[in-house]
Amino acid sequence: MTVAVTGAATGVGRMLVERLLAPGGSGSAPAVGGGARIGRVIALDEQRGDLDGPVWRIADVRDPRLAARLTGVDVLVHTDDDRTLERSPRERRARNVRAAQTVLTAAAAERVPRVILVTSTMVYGADPANPVPLEETAALRAEAGDGLVSDFLEIEEVAERARRGHPGLSVTVVRPAPLVGPGVDTLLTRHFSAPRLLTVKGCEQVWQFCHVEDLASALDFAVRHGTDGKDGAFAVGCDGAIGQAEAREIAGLRDFELPANLAFGATRRLHQAGITPAPAGDLRFLVYPCVVDCGTLRDAGWRPAHDNAAALHALLDARSGTPALVGRNLGRKEATITAASAAGAAVAAIGTAAAVRHLRKRRRG
C-alpha cells in the first residue's frame, strides 16, 4: 500500500518515514500475520527533508490544495502538529485544529481510506482520584482552557465529526503519553529542568512517558496491522508507571511542596501576566496522575522499546541545561532564588509578586 506522512522532514514524522521504508517495520511481533507490505511512502512537508527513499511532496497541511498531494494514498498519518510552548495559545490552536480539519477534508475528497491522527493521553484528564491505570475506553475528562490539552480535545471532536460526515473514511486517533526524547521541549521536560520538582500537598504523582521512537514504532505498527482500538482510538506509552520517589531519585532532584490552591493560584496569575507559558490547567498533569493502560497495542502484539525509567533518562539527557519553573526558562538569579528556597511557598510568593510588577508595567506602558 501507499502511505503518506505529514511533518515528514523532522521529529516523529521523520522517524516514522524511516520505519516505513525499512523492511519489517517496527520489529514487534504482530498477533496475526506479518502485516501489510508498504509499496510507496509519500513524505509531506513544507520543505524537503534529508531522507532519500520517500516521494517528497511539498505541501502546507492547512492549505486545501493538500488534496492534490494525496493521489493514490491508502493511509495518511498526520504528525505535523505544533506542541511548542513559545507560540501564543490562540495561534497554536488555530494552526493545530485547522491542520486536522484540512487533512481530514482533503483525505475524504481524494477518497483516502484511512487517516491516523495524533493527540495525547492528556485528553483523559489528570486528577488525584484517577485510578492507575485508566482504561483506554475511559471518558475524556480533561477540562478545556487555553492550554495544549484543549487543542487535543478539539482535534478529537474534529475526528468524531469526520467519522460521521465521511462514512467511507476510517479515522484512528493515537494518544501517546507525555512525549520525551531528542528535540522534545514541553512543559514536562521543563518541569524536570526546574531546580526542584513541584508537588501538591496530599498527592503523590505517578508518571507515565512515551519515547518519541516508541510513538513512531506504534504508528508504523498501526499502519501495517490496521490497529484501531475501540471507538477508533488507542493509547501508546511505556508499560505501567513510576512513582514520584523513583522519578526524583533518577532525576537527582528534591521536591518542593505547595498546597494546591497556592500552586494553581500562583500559576494562574503568572500565566495571565504573560510571564509563564503554562496555564494552571496544564499544571495538573505535572502534579496529578494520568496513566493509561495501552491495552489495544499490547493485545495486538506491540511492545515499547523503553520503560518509564529509560524514558525519564532520555528526557534528562535531552534537557537544554537552562533551568525552568512552570514552563518558563529562568535566568541565573531567578534559578538561584528558587533553588535556595527550602519552603516552596516562597517561590510562589516571588512568582506572584513578579506577576503584579509585570502587570503594573504593562498598564503604565
N, C-alpha and C positions, 0 to 999 in steps of 0.2 A: 504493500500500500504506500501511498504518498502522504507524508506527514509534514505539516508546516509549523514553524515555531516563531512566535513574535518575541522581540527582545533578544534575538539570537546572537548579537555581537558581543554581549557581556553577561556576566553573572550566571544565574541559574539557566537562562536560555541557552547560553553558550555551552554549559556543561551538558545540557540535555541533547543538543545537536551532536556533540561528540559521542554520546552514548548511542544515539540512534544510528549513527554511521558505523559504529563498531559491531562486528558480528556477535550475536548473542545478547547484546544489550546489557541489561542491569546485572546479569550474572546470578541473580537469585533464582532458585528453582521454582517454576510455576507449579500450581496444583495439578493442572491438566495440560498436556501437550507442551510444545515449545514456543507458542506464541506466534503472532503474525510476522511475516517477513516484511522488512522495510525495503521498498523498491527505490524511493527517492525522498530526499529531505530538502525542504524549501526553507531557507533562512530569511526571515523578515525583520528588517530593522531600518532605522533612518539613515544608517550608513553601513557600508560593507565591513564585516568583521575580518579577522585574520585566519579563520578556518578555511581550509581547502576541502572540497568534497560536497558540501551542500550547494544547491542552486540559490544564489543570492538574489533577492528581490527587494529593492529599496521601497519602503512604504512607511507612512505615518499611521499608527493604529487608530488615530482619531479621525482620519480622513475617509469619507465614504467611498473614495476610489480604491480603498483596500480590497474591495470585492474583485476587482480586475486582477489582483495578485493571487487569487485563491483558485484559479482554474485547475481542475484535476485533483484537488486536495481531498483526502479521505478523513484525516484527523487534523484539527487545528489546535495547538496548545498555546495558550496566551500567558506569557510570563512577563510581558512588558508593563509592569506597574511601577508606581513611584511610592517608596516607603521612607523617603528621606525626612529627616527632622527639620531641615533647613527651609523647605518651601512652605509658604503660608497654607494653613489647613484648607482654606477655600479653594485656592489654586490647585492644590494637590488632589482634593476630592473631585473637582471638575475634570481634571485630567484622567483620574483613575476610572471614574464612572463613565465618562464619555468613551474612553477606550474600550471598556467592556461592552457598552451598548453597540459601538461601531463594529467590533469583532463579531458579535452575535448576529447583527443585522446583515453584515457582509457575508458571513457564512451561510445564513439562510438564503440570501439572494443567489448565491453561487451553488446552492444545493450541496454544501459540505455536510456529510452525515453526522459528524461529531465534533464538538468543541469541548476543550478542557480548560477551565478557569482555575486560578489560584487565589485563595483568600487566606484565612488563618483560623487557628483554634480560638483566637480571641473572641470570635462570634458567640461562643458558648457563655462568655462572661466569667469574670473572676470574682469569687465570693468566699468568705470564710466558711460558709455552710456547704460548699461544693463537696460531693463525695470524691474520693481519689481512688480510681479514676472515674471520670464521667463516661457514660456510654456515647458512642458516636451518634446515636439517634436521639440524644438528649435535646431538649428545646434550646433554641438560641436565645439566651437571656442577657446578652450584653446590652448596655444602655447606650443609646445614640447621643452624640455630642459633637464636638469638633475635633476629636482625636482620630487616629488611624483606624480604630475599630469600627467607626461609623462608615468609613469608606468600604470596608469589607461587608458590613451589613447591607449597604445599598447595592453592592455588586451581587450579593446573594439574592436580593429581590429582583435585580435585573435578570439573573439567570432563571429564576422561577417564572417571570413573565415571558421569557423567551421559550421556555418549555410549553407554556400554554398557547402562546401565539404562533409557534412554529412546530407543529406536531411531528414533522419529519426530521427535526433537529434534536439530536441527543446532546444534552448539556451535563457535563460532570464538573462538580466543584471539589477541588482538593484543598484541604485545610491543614497546612503544616503548623506544628507547634512553633514557638518563637525561634526564628532562624539565627544560626551562628555560623561562623566560618570566615574565610578570607573575603575582604571587601564589604562585610556587613557592618553598617553603622546605624544602630537603632537605639531606642530608649533602653532596651535590655542591655545592650553592650555597654552603653554609657553608665548604666546602673553599676556594673562591675568595674567601672573605671573611677568610681567615687572613692574618696578617702576612707569612707566606711559604708557599710550596707544598711540602707534604711529598712527598718522593720516597724510593724504596727503592734502596739501593746496588746497582748492577749491572743495573737495569731502567729502560728509558726508556718512560714512559707514552705511550699513544696514545689520543686522545679522540674519541668519537662522541656527539652530542647529538640530542635531538628537541625541537623547539619545540612548545609546547602547541597552537599554532594548526595546526601540521602534523599533530599527532595527531588533532585534531578533523576536519581535512580528510581524513585517511586513513580514519577511522571512517565519515565521510559517503560516501566512495568505496566502502567495503566494503558499506555498506547498499544503495547504489544498484546496484552491479555484482556483488554476490554473491561478492566476493573471499574465498577461504577458505584458500588455501595448502595445502601438504602436511600431512597429519595434522591438519587443522583449525586451523592456527596460522600466523601470519606476523609478520615484524618490520617496524617502521617507524622511520625516523630519517633524519638527513642522509646524503647520499651520501659515502662514503669516511670519512676521519678526518684529524685534525690531530695533529702531534706535540707533545711537551712544550715544545720550544723556541718553537714558534709560539704555543702557549697562554700560555706565560709572557710573551711579548712583548705579546700582546693585553691580558693582564691587568695588565701593568706590575708584575709581582711577581718576586721571586727565589725560588729553591729553597732548602730545607734538606734534606740527605740523611742518612738513617739506615740502618744495617744492618737487614735485615728482622726479625731476632729481637728487636732493641731496639724497633723501631716497633710491631710487633704485640704484644710483651710489655707495653709501657707502655700501649697502648690497652686491652688486656685488663684490666689492673689498674685503670685509670681507670673503665672501664665497670662492673666488678664492685663498685667502691666507690660507684657511682651518680653519679660526677662528670661523665661524658660519656654522651650517649645512643647513641653508636655502638659496637657490638661490634666486636671485632677482625676478624670475618669480613667485615663491610661495608667495612672499611678496604681490603680487597683491590681493590675497584672504584675506589679513588682512586689506586692505585699500579700496578696491573696491567691490561693491555688486555682489553677485552670489546667488540669491534667486529663488527657483524653485517652481512652483505650482504642488503639488503632486496629480494631478487630478485622475490618474488611481486608486490609492488606495482609495481615498475619494469616487469616484463614485461606487466602489465595496463594500463600507460599512465599511472600516477600518478607525480607528482614532488613532492618537498618544495619549499616556497617559500623555505626557509632553508638555507644551507650551514652547516658547522660553525663557521666564523669568525663568521658573523652570529648564530648561536645563542649562541655564547660572549659576544658583545657584549650580547645580550639578557639573558643571565644576570647579567652585570656591572651592567647598567643597573637590574636589579630587586633588587640587594642592599640590605639594610636599613641598611647603614652600621655595623653592630655587628661588630667583629672576632670571629673564631671559630677554634677549633682542635679537630680531630677531632669536629666536630659540636657542640661546646659553645661558646656565646656567651661571650666573655671580658669581664671587667672591664678598666678602663683600666690598672691596674697589671700585670695578667697580660699584656695585649697589649704593653705596653712591654717587659716582660722577654723575651717571645717574639720580638719584632721585633729586639731588641738582641742576641740570641744568634746569633752567626755560626756556631757549631757546634750543629747540631741536637740532638746528644746532651744538651746542657744542658737543652733544652726537655723531652726525655723524662725526664730526671732530676728536674726540677721537678715534672712531672706525677706521677711515681711517688711522690715524697715527699708530694705533696698527697693522693694516694690513701691512703697509710699514715696520715697525720694524720686524714683523714676517717674511716677505719675505726676508729681508736682512739677518736675522739669518739663514734661510734655505740655502741661497746662499753661506754664509760663511762656513756652515757645509758641 
